Structures are given as structure tokens and as C-alpha cells.
Amino acid sequence: MENYTLSINGKSQDVTAPEDMPLLWVIRDLLDMKGTKFGCGQALCGACTVHLDGEAVRSCSLPISQVGSGKITTIEGLSADGDHPLQKAWVQHVVPQCGYCQSGQIMNAAALLAKNPSPSESDIETAMEGNLCRCGTYNRIKDAILTASKS
Amino acid sequence: MMPKLPFLNKQKTGSSTSISTSDRSEIFRASRRDFLKIGSLAAGGFVLGVNFQCSGPKGELISFAPNVFVSIGSDNIVTILAHRSEMGTGIRTSLPMIVADELGADWSKVKIIQAEGDEDKYGNQNTDGSFSVRMFYEPMKKAGATARHMLVQAAAKEWRVDPSECDTEASHVILKGSSKKIPFGDLVAQIKEMEIPKPEDLQMKDFSSYKLVGKDVPIYDAKDIATGKAVFGADVNLPNMLIAVVQRSPVVGAKATSYNDEKALAIPGVKKVIKIDGPGLPAGLDKPLEGLAVLAENTWAAIKGSQALEIEWDLGPNQTYNSANQLQSMLKSTAAKGTVKRERGNFNQAKSSSGKIMEKTYLAPFYAHSTVEPPAAIADVKADGSVEIWAPSQHPQWARGAVAGALGIDVSKVKLNVTLLGGGFGRKSKPDYVVEAALLSKAAGVPVRVQWTRECDLHHDYYHSHSAQRIVATLDGSGNLTGWNHHTVFPAIGSTNSPGLPSDGELDLGCRDFPYDVPNIRIEAHESTAHTRVGWLRSVSNIHHAFAICTMLDEIAETRGIDPIDQAIQLLGEDKDLAFASEMIGDYGNYGEKIEDFPWNTGRMKKVIQTVAEKSNWKQKLADGKAVGFAAHKSFLTYVACVVTVEKDAAGNLIIPEVYYAVDCGIGVNTDRIRSQFEGGAQFATSLAMTSAITFENGKVQQNNFDTYKVIRMPQAPKKTFVEIIPSMEKPTGVGEPPVPPFIPALANAIYKLTGKRNYELPFKA
């Protein structure tokens, strides 16, 4: 067991964890933040996506020992009042069906827009390929990202 | 006793757990009776659900609840109870919309709370079979109308006017033709003294006056989901809770003969290892599999602990099971005579006198549900033996009963809170994972969350059965379709390790209910044996039946030199209600509804077909040489026609630019959610058609995670899905499942246009 000081959503958090514990379980179990979801444990579905220094990462496959002093942002820290343009566009397009994958979808899309503020449909498809939605909300996700990119 | 669902073979259910549910068609009727008892209280003087809360000092919130589904507070907040499980269909919004509209509530101030699992209070809560709106449209209207009636009476008395001069609007009673209005909340004190009106005294609103029903209404939980606040199955945290990850029998029916848990217990955070005794064979539908649970302080320690377990298994009779071999032997069996389940005319005579015989076979694989949220449940068994549960359950009543049976306690001691479901598709009807949590909490003496991994989910699902079909069609000298002989075989739901036929209920899902005007029809079923747990997946046997029937019809149309859409219209004949029930051998189920109440109407099917042809510009696309495919299929009492276009991109990958649907689901409640179910249904069906399959070798599932059990990603999804909802005042029917079945053959037929090669096996090779 090791002691770590993490920077999550602008706050410093001390945790004790084995060095191989994935960031996902640190966030969900040790810090009790439940917005980030578990889907596959193998970086295959994107439900656990968070930002590490602005990059989208799959927290289920990122050991805490590799996080270092990187700044972590989760869905809870994406905006103060749920008013990130993507969150507003998600509500406007009524993207979610079951909603389980959507934290990861939004975090992945936010990292895309930070790098590429005006993505084409094909840019969006490429960037979002790692995020599974089993309900089938892909078209509305794409529309919402396009809407947010124009706001 | 297992629940006797319409598509279960009763003799094939081997479980002994006592549970509280009964035959689903009986539940339909019982729940309607129950609602009448609950919702129209004056009729029998029955007071369950009359919940006046008005004690306390002056100024405290008081509330009035004329029935279990609606309550009104003195703060003018209307609270509506959602009693069906939300897994993505939007039902948690759609049913409360009906109550709110009939009541005249201000939707922006309505609060929705989720009901716990309690059949006595709420009626049927089994959220599957696409029947929530079908079953509860009228009861929800009554719930709203009852409260409106009482509020209007109270305001009319206050104003000394006739109640007919009053109406409700935006959570106020208004005096028509004046500016007078009173907030609902100010009337709570008066109406709590009133008698509940008789159902015959209720006046329902005219459909045209609805402000919510029949419109696009955003789902209630959209913002919570977009901000990560929505609570799913694994999101509840209890003090002292341990997390359990279970290593289950790798082959259904396997028993653990010995195990070594030393390495697991050495992992920091691991607290206990507890054995769960499985039922062996048959596996049943509501029992946990045999397994060893590692309980730890956090999920990661539990996962590592479960991987460190050393277990010796007696694998039992299924250890030699190979699904590919079984599929081939099932296919062979369809060439022999089966058990006839429907007979019209004389197929053999048609065959011997026919001008042309067409014979084709179709194969489809096992599918896993693979909800992005793997199963998870939390149980807290208390010192007095009672238990509180949080679970993403589609069927809270079955889960409650199964837990009571497993713990040996009365069902009243089980409190079951229903969370949001991160996808269901039929998987979360089964209570096995909920029972696991309860058994482990009891054994450990602390609250327990059972967390399934993705590997657990894919290895231990209740799979959609693989299937083989053979269709023989006969044409006379003039090219008329004279005979239809459909053989179908697949291991039946709920059966393991003894041979049996698909149940009548499963045959009614798109096979026996073949609607076309062919003079000679014979439907034959064949026996097979399930060597794994078989369950229902979004649209169930309609998936493989529609695939075979609608691709065969396309091939027949081609042989006849006729447009497949023209052929479908021609074969449906005159507008009429089909009288085919008498041709069935064994009861015809009609999705649990009387055929008189929900007839199979050819006119409604023709209308959706004509509409999809028009909206997709079918004739023009054909004339332009586009690769376009058509299929129509009614399931769950909803009529659907579908047109799909395909192309190859520059890299040679198949893409699906456009999908067109026309749907007649009777009255449409939330039109945006109807469309979203079709958009999502097309994408779900694309996975079934193109990428997904579960296979078994040596009794074990060969797929472990999303790298080998593939579901489509954004680039493979249909680019645009257009949904035309036929305006209708017929009784509402569901839309969760009906989008799936016709999509797959429509795609198959489009691919044939593109490549010249027909696909007879799912998932498609091209």
C-alpha cells in the first residue's frame, strides 16, 4: 500500500492504495465519486473516461502509480453547474437512453473539442470510436457534439 | 416454482425456489384488477394507497395522495410515482407524463420518484415484453383524472360555481372565462376530507387537449445523467459494505469439488471467501450459479482476489458441449418432419403440385446482452433477518420473491429499491445477481455489493438462443406463392439439459403468426437441448424468425419478378383482422392479450409498408440502382416496416447511410422516446446482424470482453435513422423491442443488392 496525493477536479486528495489499483476504483471506491462508470476493465468501452491533464484516458486501465501529479477531471468536475456546452447539448438533444455510458461519452467528447473545436462528422466518429453505447445513441451523440462545437 | 411466462415450457423449469410471481398473462389481469382496487377507492371502500399526511404544526408541508401514483403537496409540488424500471426506454418519464397531463399539472414542477418493488401496491412491475404503456396508459389516465376531479370539486365549492365551469391548468384550478385560479397546493386541506370519486364519475380529457401526451418530451433524468449524478446499480454506498466478485462455474452445471483461497486472502483488502452453492442442473432462471465469492474492502481487491482463487471443478455433463456442432445437427434436424404447430390447407399437396420449390436454411448464433452496466446489486441483511436491497432490476417482484426464497424469509421482509438500469435488454429480468448479494450479505453479516465484471457478464449470461431454420416455399405455374413450410429449432428459454421443443410462446414471436395470405401453411418445430442458460433478449425469437422470413420473402419476390414491397401488400390481401388463431396447434399467445382486444390487422400493416415506401423514396432509389432493402414485421403488437440503404466506403467497408422506419404503435405517448427507441433499435440490431456472436467450446463461452464479443461503435452505426409515426387512436402498444426484428432482414436484403450475395447466417460475413 502506498500513499498518493491526487489532484481531482481542482482539489487535492490523499489516498492509500496499492500501486496497481486502477484510477477508476480509486475514484469510485476510495473517493466515493460515482459519476465515472465501470464497463469492461480493459479500456475497451470508454465508460470510465476521465481527463488526465486534459487528455481523455480510460481510468479502468490506468494504475494510480502512473497518475503522478497529473490533473484529473471527472464528470463531476467538468463544469460548475452542469453547464458545459456538451452537457447542455446532451440535454437539448435528449441524447441519453439508459445513460450509463454517457459520463464517459461526454468526457471523451470534451477532450476532443478542447483539441479540435470544430470537428467534422468523420473526426467525431474517429474520436468517439472507443466509447460504446449499447442503447444506440450514437447519432444523437454526434449531433450534440456538433451543436456544442458551434456554441 | 418458476414464473410461468408465455414463452416458457412449463415442464422444463426445474427450479424449486418459491417466488411470488405467477403466469404473466394472469399478472396482466390481476394487476388491472389491483389497480381498480387501488385507483378507484370508493368502489370497494378499499383504502390502500389513500395516504393523507397532514399532521404536524401549522405551516408544515401537508400532502394528499388520492392513489399510489400521485400526491400533491401544500407547496404545490405534484409528485408522481414511477413504478416501472427505467433501462433507457424513457418509461420513467412517459407514464408520469400521462398522469400529469390528465391532472393538468405543471410538468416543470412535477417530481418523479421511483417506486420500490411491491406488487400489492403498484401492480405489475415486470418491465419487459414492451408492455408498460400498453398496460398502464388507461390506469395512469385514471390516476390523474381522479385527482383532477377532486381538486375541481373543491375549487368549485369555494367559488360556489358548478364544477363544469372549472378546469385545471399548470397545477392550478381555473374558473373558465375568468382570471380566477387556485394553486393545487391550496386545496389540499379541503380535498383530504372528500370521498374518492367513482370511476364512472371521472371525465377523461379529450386527446386533442393533451399538452404532453403525443408530443416530444425530454426525459426526466437527462440533466442528472449529463452531470454524472444519476444513480445506477453499483452507485449506492453503505457503511461497512464489502464488495464481492465471484468466480462462477465455467460450465453450466459444474460443481466446485475443492478450492484453495490462501492466495486470495493474502491480497490486501480481501476479507472473506464465501462459497455460493449452485443448483447444478437444471440451472433454472432465478438461481445463482455455483461459485466462490471474494469479499473485499474495495472492488479492485475483490477482482484480484477472485483471479487468485484456485478451484477444482467437476465440470459435469456440459463439458463436452460445442455450439458449432450443435448448430449443424440442429440444421440437419430441420430436414426431417417436426412437430406441427400450425396448419392451414395442405402443404404437402401444394408441394407435389407446385411449379417451383424454393428451399433455404438460416442460422443465427447465441447473443449476450452485454449491457454497458454489468450486473450489480447491493444487499443489507439486518440482524432481524430482514433485508434491504438496491438493484438495477427489470423485474423487482421476481427479485424480491427469489431473495425471500433463498433467505427463507417472508417476502414482506424484503425491501427492494430499484435504481436506474445501465441497460437491460432482458438480462436484468433475472434475479440471480440480486440473490447473490442477499446470500453473501447474510453469510458475511455486513452489507455487500456484488459486482460482475465484463468477463462475468459474457460468461454467465442467459443468452439469446442460437437457432436453425428451414423454409420451403412453393410457387404454382403462374408464379403465385401457394405454400409456406417453416421449420424452426432453438433451445428453449428456461430449459437446460433435457431435449424439448421451443414453447408455443416462443413460436408466437414472429413464426406461427406468419400473416400472409398463402393457402397452404405448415409450421414445424424441432427438439433441441440447452447446454447453457437461455433467456430473452430484446425482441426474443422475433430476431431469428424475422431474419429468415423476411429474407426468404425477398428472395421469393426476386424469383417472381415482383417488387418485394408490392408483394408484401399483395400477400396481406384485403384489410382485415386475421382469423389464424384457429390454425394454431397449441394456444396462440398474442403477447398475453386477447386477440379480440389486439387483433392482427392487415390494413395497419399495409399502411406502415406504404408509408415507409413513400418516405424512403423506395421506387426512386430502386430506379437509381441504390442498394436498398425492405422488411416488415409486427412484434409485441406493434406494426413496423423498415427500409435500409447500404454502400461501401472508399476503404471497402460497408456503411449504412440511411434507415427508414414507419411504425404504428397506436397512441404514441412520448414521440421523442418512440423515435429514440427506433434509432437505438437499428443500432442494436446492427450489432446482431454484423458483429456479435457467442460460441461455446468444451462447455465454455469463448468470448471474454468487448474485443471478442463485438458490438458496433460509432463508425459502424447507421448514419441517419428516420422514423415516421403513424397517427393513431388505437390502443397504445410498446416500442422497446419492435424496431429490432425487421431491421436485420432489411439490411440483409440491401446487402444482397450491393454484393449479389445473400447472407443466410448471422452475423453476416460481408
Interface residues (C-beta under 8 A of the other chain):
Chain A: M1 P18 D20 M21 P22 W25 R28 D29 L30 D32 K34 G35 T36 K37 F38 G39 C40 G41 Q42 L44 C45 A47 T74 I75 E76 L78 S79 G82 L86 Q87 W90 V91 V94 V95 P96 Q97 C98 G99 Y100 C101 Q102 S103 I106 I124 E125 T126 M128 E129 G130 N131 L132 C133 R134 C135 G136 T137 Y138 N139 R140 I141 K142
Chain B: E86 M87 G88 T89 G90 P218 I219 D221 A222 K223 I225 A226 T227 G228 K229 A230 V231 F232 A234 D235 N237 I243 P268 G269 N298 T299 W300 A301 I303 S370 T371 V372 E373 P374 L420 L421 G422 G423 G424 F425 Q451 T453 R454 E455 D672 S676 Q677 E679 G680 G681 A682 Q683 F684 N705 F706 D707 V711 R713 M714 P715 A717 P718 K719 K720 T721
